[in-house]
Amino acid sequence: MIYFCEKSNDMISNRITKEPGKKSGKACIRGMRFMVSDVLGYLASGMTINEILTEWPELEKEDIFACLDYAAKKEENNIYAISN
C-alpha cells in the first residue's frame, strides 16, 4: 500500500492510498475500494458533503476534504500547452 506523503498536509498522507491490486492502482480513501474520483464526481454533480456522508456512512468529512486537497495538489503539477 502506498500512502501519499505531503509534508505540508498530513490529511492526504493519512487518508489517500494507492494499491496496485485495488481499483487498478487509482487513488482510494483509506484503503477502501472508494476512489477519490468517485467523491469528486459526487461533489461535481451537486451533492453536498452531508449528502455524501449520509449515503456512505463509512466515509468521514475529513476523507472528502482529503480528496479535494489531493485533486488540488495533483492539478498544481499539471502543465498545459496553450496554442494561439
N, C-alpha and C positions, 0 to 999 in steps of 0.2 A: 504494500500500500504506500503510495506517495502522498505526502501532505505538502501542500503549498506553504512555504515559509516566507513570509514578508516581515522583515524586522520591524517595520513600522506598523504592522497590523496583525496582531495575534488572532483576530477574528477569522481571517482566512485560514491561517495555519491550523486552527483548531476545528474547522468546520468543513472545508472543501478538500475532497480527496480524489485521487485517480488511481484506479486499479486496472491493470491490463485485461483481466478476465471479467470485468464488470462493466456493462454498458459500453463495450468497445473502448475502454480507457477514457471515456469522457468524464469531465468534472462532475462529481456527485457530492451529495451532502452527507457528511459524517459516515461514509462507508455504506450508506443505504443505496438502494437502486433508484434513487430520486435525483435526477440530473439538474444541474444548475440551469440549463436551458429550459427545463420544464417550468421552474419558478419564474424565470424571466418572461416566458411566454404567457403565463397566467397573469402576471402584472401588466404586460403589454396589452392583453385582451381586456383589461379594465377591472380585473379582480382586485379587491383590496387585500392588504396584509391580513386583516381579521377574517376575511372570507377564505383565504388560503389556509390559515391555521385551523379554521372550523372544519374545512373539507379534509384536511390531512393533519390530524392531531399529533402525529409523530414528529412534525416539524415544529421548530421554535422560532420566535420572532428574530432571534439572532442569526438563524440559518438564512432567512430571507435577506437580512442586511449583508451577510457574508456573500451571498450570490450577487447582490448589486455591487459590492465592493470588488469582487472577483471580475465582474464584467467591466467595471471602470478601469481596473488595473490592466486588464487584457487589451482594452481599447487604447490605452496610453502607449502601448508597444506597437501598434499598427502604423504602417507607413502607407500613404496613399499617393498614387501618381495623379497629378492634375494636368489635364491637357487643355489647350486653348481651342 
